[in-house]
Amino acid sequence: MIPTKDKPKQHTIEKETYLLNSKPPGWLDELAKMTDTGLMFAPAILGSNSPDTYLCRLKMIGPGTVIASNSQPFMKEESLTGTRKKIYIAMKVLKEITGAKITSYRLKASVLRVFHQQPDEMKIGEAVEKVLRAHTTYSGRIGDHFDGICENLREKGFLRVESECLRMDKVKFVRE
């Protein structure tokens, strides 16, 4: 990470244009992962004492191709720790079993957007449910992505996951 005073841009049009025009190795994967991050850079979310310092990361997407971008808030070590990390891990598991088409970035960012502070008094399942119900700045409710079942479980006769059981820290699979 490289500290910088340059405020993150809300739009990713410059990076998107570069990837679409030059098509370097790895460009398609990088394009699919792009998310506008400008709204995420708030001191309350970053936990930063200096709101005018941002982090820039350099990412090699292919041989000889390096892209600079503003760092996601969860790249700071203290952002995803404790209960928030457990919530994120539970959401990753839920993503795998439901076959949700959503990036890890969006999961992490949603956890940070919903829980500015560690939700230590809340059960993990309740916290996951709260993140799933929350409207984020990306595309409505994050939970709308978790309404299916992965192909492997579908082949075994399961149709979906009963989300109401999350409150009890359980996952219930529904068969045909």
N, C-alpha and C positions, 0 to 999 in steps of 0.2 A: 504494500500500500504506500502511496505517495501522498503526503499532505498537500493540499492546494487551497488557495483562496477563491478559486473559480467556482461560482455557484452552479450546481447541477442544472442542466436544461430540462424543462418539463417534457420536451418532445425529442424523439430519437430520429428525426427526419434525416439529419446529416449522416449518421451511422447507417441508417437504412439505405439511403441513396448510394453511399459508398459500396455497401455489400451487393446491392442489386446491379450496379454498373460494372464493378471490377470482378465480381464473383471469384474471390480468392478461395483456395482450398479451405473447406470447413465453413463456408459462408452460409449455406442453407441451414445448418444446425444453429449457427449463431443468430440468424434472422428469426428463427422460430422461438428463440429464447428471449428476444428483445421485449422489454416492457418499459413504458414511461415511468421513470422513478422520481421525477422532480417533486411530487407531492409527498414522498416518503421522507425527505430530508428535513426533519424537524428535530430540534434539540431534545424534545421530550421522548421521541422514539429512539434517537441515536444515543441518548444518555450522555451527551457531550456537554462539557462546560464551555466550549467555545463554538457558538453557532456559526461563526464565520470561517471555520476550517472544515474542509470536506476531504474525503479520501478518494483518490483516483487509483484504479487498478489497471494493470497492463495484462492483457490476455492474449496468449499465442493461440490463434485459431487454425494455423497451418504452418508449414515450413516457410519461414521468412515473412509471415503475416502477423503483426501484432496490432491489437486494437486497444485504445485507451477508452475507459468509460468510468463514470462516477460509480463508486462502490455502493453496493447495497448496504442498508443499515445493519443487517445481520452479520456483515463481515467483521464487525467489531465483536471481539470475543465476549464481552459482557452482555450483548444483546440477547442471544439465545442460550440462556443458562437456566438452571433450576427447573421450575415448573413449566416455564415457556418452552424449554427444550423437550420436556416430556410430552407436551401438547403437540409440538411439531412432529415428534417421532410417531405418536399415535395417529396423527393425520397422514403421515407417510404410509403407515401400515394400511390405513383405511383407503388410501389412494390405490395401493396395490391390489387389495381384495375387491375393490369396486371397478377397477380398470379406468379410473378417472384420467382424463386427458388434461392435466394441469401441471405446470412446472413447479419445481421445488421452490423457486423464487417466490411465486405467488402464494404458496403455503406459508413460507416464512414471513413474508410481508403481511399477510393477513393475520397471523398470530401477533405480530408486533403492533398492527393497527388496532386490534381489539384489546390487547393487554399491554398498555403502556407501562404498567407496573406488574411485578410478579403476582399471579393469582394464587398465592400460597394456601388460602383457605378453601379453595374450590377443588372438587374431585376432577381428575383428568378428563373423564367422560363428559362431565358437565361443561368443562372448559372447551372441549372439542366441539360440543354441540353449539356453544355460544359463538365460536368462530364460524361454524357452518351456517348459522342463521344470520350472521352479520352481513350487512351490505358494505362491500369494499368499493374502492374507487375504480376497480378494474372492470368488472362486468357483472354488476349485481351481486347476488348471493353466491358466496364461494361454494356453498352446499349444493347448488344446482349441478355441479360437476360430479357429485358422488351418488348418482341415482342408479347406477348399473351394477354389474358384477363382472369380474375378470373372466376371460375366456376359459381358463383352466377350471374355475369353479362352475361355470355354466355347463361345461361338458360333464360335470359330476352331478348335474341336476339341480343346482342352486339358481335361484332367480334374482335375489337381491339381498341386501343387508338391512335388517330392521334397525333403523336409526334411533328409535325411541329407547332402546336398551343402552345407549351410550351413557345416559344419566347414571346408570348403575355400574359403569365401568365395564360393560360387557358388549360383545358383538354377537348378534344373533343372525344366523344365515337362514333364509327362507327357501324351502324346496318347492317343487312343483305341486 
